[in-house]
Amino acid sequence: MKAKDLRQKETAALEKELLDLRKAQFSLRMQAATQQLANHSQIGKTRKSIARVKTVLNERGVAK
């Protein structure tokens, strides 16, 4: 999701998005550790998405 789209969302929705992305990141890490992950680039994409959400939240002054 692009930062422009994230800025249009409400803070509560962004916090939920951040929680979902962190759960997805954990799941991907576990899959990678057990050699079940087929697409390793997904880990980097998830990390960047987390960074985008955290950046938008930080711009609003909501530190997490």
C-alpha positions in Angstrom: 0.0 0.0 0.0 1.3 3.4 -0.9 1.9 6.2 1.7 -0.6 8.4 0.0 -3.3 5.8 0.6 -2.2 5.3 4.2 -2.5 9.0 4.9 -6.2 8.9 4.0 -6.9 6.3 6.6 -7.9 7.0 10.1 -5.5 6.4 13.0 -7.4 3.4 14.4 -7.3 1.8 11.0 -3.6 2.4 10.7 -2.9 0.8 14.1 -5.0 -2.2 13.0 -3.0 -2.4 9.8 0.3 -2.2 11.7 -0.9 -5.1 14.0 -1.9 -7.2 11.0 1.4 -6.5 9.2 3.4 -7.5 12.3 1.5 -10.8 12.6 2.2 -11.4 8.9 5.9 -10.7 9.4 6.0 -13.1 12.3 4.3 -15.8 10.2 6.8 -15.2 7.3 9.7 -15.5 9.7 8.5 -18.8 11.0 7.9 -20.1 7.5 11.4 -19.1 6.6 12.9 -20.8 9.6 11.2 -24.0 8.8 12.0 -23.9 5.1 8.4 -23.5 4.1 8.6 -20.0 2.6 8.7 -20.1 -1.2 8.9 -16.3 -1.9 11.6 -14.7 0.4 11.1 -11.3 -1.1 7.7 -11.1 0.7 9.6 -10.6 4.0 11.2 -7.4 2.7 8.0 -6.1 1.3 6.3 -6.7 4.6 9.1 -4.8 6.5 8.7 -1.9 4.1 5.0 -1.8 4.6 5.4 -1.7 8.4 7.9 1.2 8.0 5.4 3.1 5.8 2.6 2.7 8.4 4.9 3.6 11.3 6.0 6.7 9.4 2.5 7.9 8.8 1.6 7.3 12.5 4.7 9.2 13.5 3.8 12.1 11.3 0.5 12.3 13.1 2.2 12.2 16.5 1.0 8.8 17.5 4.1 7.1 18.7 4.0 3.3 18.9 
